[in-house]
Amino acid sequence: MNDYILELEKVSKTFDNNFEVIKDISLKAKKGEFICFIGPSGCGKTVLLYTIAGFLPASSGKTFVNGVEVKSIGLDRIMVFQDHMLFPWKTVIGNILFGLSNSNLDKNKKLSLAENYLDLVDLLKFKDWPIHKLSGGMKQRVAFARALVTNPEILLMDEPFSALDSIARKNLRKSLIKIWQKTKKTILFVTHSVNEAVYLADTIYVMSSRPTTIKKSYLINLTHPRDMSDPAFVKIVKKLEDDIEIEFNLEKNHFDAQININNLINT
């Protein structure tokens, strides 16, 4: 039996004019694993998630979910975006029910499922509230519930906390860990925060500057809940920050060299 729910085999993505964003990425994710991707801004982490989701076709390489090659989008892979992307004209429960629009379940079963997932994210008592009355953190929890109600195998999360203040981020990190532990979903999570990655992940992949590749992986053998002041936690954060700084400097040197070459060409 294959223990891996997700497998990438030398996946690359190149856009027009030979603009290469991701290059030869291979990885495997176990069922129920929490993976974080971290690396320089603009290196291609979001493009990688979009390729796994099926929003973008890979230029080369293959992606498999449960041994089946990914050819397009599917309900087995659901995205949670930086912007919650909720419908402001619908209530909280209305937004969750939208996730079941294509389901053959009867109305009562859909309502029961929606309420169960709102209860999971501690928002059941707000089910009839209009979206515009919710805080940013509450809106993102609604987005989590809408993603989960379709029962995907993999959650793809693209910096879902980036627009929130520090207190909201802290509370949502705790909520996400609780949700993950209860649902046993496989999560792939993009973040720019090293502390956030170490707080959440089983495995962290450090990505290179563009075209992005996997430079290094870390297995985080710390039990939950994790304490950011724990010396073991701080040690891992410091090592990750050093690795990312190396990649940032490589990208800056490459950019500076390209400017110099262009100046030579134009003189």
N, C-alpha and C positions, 0 to 999 in steps of 0.2 A: 504494500500500500504506500502511495506517495504521501509523505508528510508535508510536502510543499504545496501551498495553495496558489502561489504566484511564482513564475519563473521567467526571467528575462535572459535572452541569449544574444549578446552582442548587438543590442539595440542602438541605432543611430538615427538622428534626425537632422536633415539638411534642408534649408529653405532655398528660395530662389537666389540666383547669383552666387551659388556655392557657399551660402552662409551656414556653416556647420555649428549646431548648437549642442547636441549631445553625441557622444562617440563611444561605440563599443561597450555599452553598459550591460553587464551581466550580474544578476543577483537572484537569490531565492528567498522567499518569505514563507515561514511556517504558519500554519493555521493558528490564529490567535496572537500572532506576533505584533508588537508595536515597534514600527521602524520610523526613525526621523532622518531626514536629509538636511544637511546644513552645509553652507559654502558661500563663496562671494556673491554679492548682489548681481543679478543678471547672468549668472553662469548657466542657467538652463534647468533649474530644479522644477519650475512650474511646467515647462515643456515636457519634462520627463513624466510628470503626473498626467498631463493631458494625453500623452502617448499611451500610457497604461490604461487610461479611461477609455480610449478609443476615439477621442475627439480629434486627434491628429494621427495620421498613418505614419508608421515608422518608415524611414528611407531604406533601412536595411535592418536585419535581425528579426527576432520573433519574440512575442510575449504569449505566455500560456497561463490560463487560470484553470486549475484542476485538470491539467493536462490537455486542455482544449485551446487551440490557438485563437488569440483575440484578433478579430477582423473589424470590429466596429464597437459602438457603445453597447452596454448591456446592464441589466438591473443587478448583476452580480458585482458591479463596481459603481459606486455612487460618490460624486464629488461634493465636498463642502468647501465653499469658496471664501476668500477674504471678506467679501461683502455677502451678507447672509442671503441676499436675493429672494426675500420673501415678498408676497403680494400684499401691498399696503391696504388694499380694499377688502381683504379677507380678514376674518378673525384668526386667532391663534389656532383653534381647532380646524378652521377652514383651510389654513395653510398645510396642516398635517394631512388632512383628507385629500388634498390635491395630489400628494404622493401616491395615493391609491386610486387615482382616476382610471387607470387601465386595468384595475383588478376586477376579477369576476366575483369577488366576495359580495355578500348582500350588505345593505346599508347598515344594519345593526352590528355586523361583524367588523366592518370598516371603522365604525364609531368606537367600538370596544378597543380595537387595535390602537387607534389614534390616542385614546385616553390612556391606555397602558404606557405608551411611549412618552406622553406628556407627564405622566406620573414619574417615569424613570428620570426625567430631567427636572423634576420638581416644579412643574408649571401647570399641573392639572387645575388648580384653583383659578388660573388665569385663562382658561380655555376659551371663554367668550369675549375676551378683551380684544379690541382692535390693535393691530400691530404697532401703530404709531404711538401708543401709550406705553410701550415696553422700553426698557433700557437697552443699551447695546448688547450687554451680556445676556439678557433674557432673549433678545432676538436671535443671538447665535445659538442658544439652547433650543429654540424652536427649530432652527435650521438642522441641528443635530437630530431632533426627533423626526423631522420630515425625512431625513436621509435614512434613518433606522427603520421607519415604519414599513419600507419596502423589503426589509430583511436582506440587504446585500451581504455578500461574503467579504467584501473589501471596502473600507472607507478610505477615500483619498482626500486629504485635508490640506488645502493650500493656504498656509498662514492664517488660520481662522481667527486668531486672536490679535492680529496686527493692528486693527483699528481701535482697540480697547485700551482703557487706562490700566495702570499697574494692578489696582485692586481687582478690577473685573477679570484681568488675565489670571491672576492668582486663583480666584474662585472658579473660573472655568477650567483651569488645569485640574483642579481637584474633582470637578464634576466629570470631566472627560475620563479620568482614571476610573472613577466609580462606574461610569457607563461601560467602559472597556472591560472591566472585570466582571460585570454582570452579563454582558452580551457575548463576550469571547470573540469579538470581531477582529479581523486583521486590519490594522491601521497603518497607512503610509502618510506621514505628516511632514510638511515642509515648514521650516522655521528659520529665522535669522538669529534667534536667541539661543546661545549655547546653554544657559541655565535651563531654559525650557526643554531643550532636547534631552539633557541629562535627567531632568525631573520625570519626563514621560517615557522614554524609550527603553525597549529591550536591546535594540541595535541602532547605532548611529552610523550613517555613512557620510563621510567628509567628501564633498565634491570639489573637483578642481575648477579653475577658471575655464572660461569657454574656449573650445568646445569641452563641455563638462564630461569628466570620467570619474569613477570612484577611486579616490586616492588612498583612502584608508577606512577601515570599519572598526567600530568599538562595540564590544558586548558589555552592557551595563549590568553588572551583577549586584545591584543594590535593591533591597526589598522596598516595597511600597507600604505606607507612604514615605516618600523621600524627604530628607531634611537638607535644604540648601546650605546650611551652616556645618554640616557633617564634614570632617576633614577628608574622608574618602570622596565625597561629592565634589568638594573644592579642588581636589587633586585632578579629577577627571576633567573638570571644567577648564583648568589651567592648561592641560595637555591639548585639549581640543582648540582652545583659543590660539595656542602656538601654531598648530597645524593650519588653521584657517588664515592666520597672519602670513604664513609662508605663501599660501595660494594668492592672497591679496597682493603681496609684493611681486609675485611672479606676473600677475595680470597687469600691475602698474608698469613694471619694467617692459613688458611686451608692448603696452600702449605707448610708452615713451619712445621705444625703439621704432615703432611704426611711424610716429610723428617725425622722427629724425630722418627716416627713409623718405617720407613724403617731401620733406623740406629739401633733401638732396635732389630728388627728381624734379622739383619745381624751380630749382635755381639754375 
